Amino acid sequence: LLHRDIFPVMKNAEVFQDCISLLTEHVEHLTTPVDAIVGLDARGFIFGPLMAQRLNIPFIPVRKAGKLPGETIKYSYQLEYGSDTFEIQKSAVHCRQRVVIVDDLLATGGTMKAAAMLLKSLGAEVVECMVVIELTSLKGRDKVPAPLYSMIQYHDI
């Protein structure tokens, strides 16, 4: 199994800036206006806040269980090697708020599906899920319950 590493993008300031610009421009051109960017623990926290800042909209973190202060709701999901749990603060989103979920990579789709289901359980509208890299041969796109945008697609792993 090849490991697709996102960190070289951040070693080059110009490339990293271009990546954030492309992701942000994609959100700006969606037909549905977006109220907030949701970033997934942990590498969605690299891209999401920068996008939200450029778009002048809130950034909302979705974290692994036990990491957020205040009242949270949880969503547990199965992984190929076990299970995990995501959390979001109950007050982070409101009913009908339009969000885009961002992460660095889509592999089997379990993490992105869990995040989308967690947000939908709070009444948010997931306008789109977006990743920098998609490993298409793992068919994770099939599990994502919202439109998916991937900047780079790898067809072999």
Secondary structure, DSSP 8 states (H G I E B T S, - for coil): ------HHHHHSHHHHHHHHHHHHHHHHT-SS---EEEEETTTHHHHHHHHHHHHTS-EEEEEETT-S-SSEEEEEEEETTEEEEEEEETTS--TT-EEEEEEEEESSSHHHHHHHHHHHHTT-EEEEEEEEEEEGGGTGGGG-SS-EEEEEEE---
